[in-house]
Amino acid sequence: MVKKIIFATANQHKIEEVQSLAGQDFALLSMAEAGIIGDIPETAGTLEGNAMQKAEYVYRRTKTACFADDTGLEIDALGGEPGVYSARYAGEEKNSKANMDLVLAKLEGVSNRKARFRTVIAYIDDDGGKHLFEGIVNGEISLAGHGQEGFGYDPIFIPEGCDKSFAQMKLSEKNLHSHRARALKKFTEFLNTR
């Protein structure tokens, strides 16, 4: 039987990426499909806090199993920035190009370009039980953006062991390396034991 779970996001790219990872045992419902319109607050100071805040927002309104994720790009030379502020690093309008341009400007002339993407998934089950799952991928920031696939910082992030950015990879290839895939693997394995 296919398990329906609400995914607390309005980002269609993210829904497609996660559905491709979740497989056919799970049917992800968007917030709109669950009858929730508008932005969910993200005011916590950590990825874990934001992910749980979003899941709780949806659970309070639906009383249905749901999950949310929050992802941050953490750059060594910038003391872990942009981190929890990744989506709005260059401003509240959440402009991906502006965010990437700001990162590249701050790293100009910097030789240490090590970075990692970290995704935290917060899941609230039908009974209100709360669970967290984390996925990390290490890599480095390129000198310029490359590729048209993906979203967010994908054009400037080259995962460890690869010679191209996430944005140069087809979704199936990105899923072999991605932080979101690693967190989701832990999450789906957990769901399959329930």
Disulfide bonds with the S-S distance in Angstrom:
none
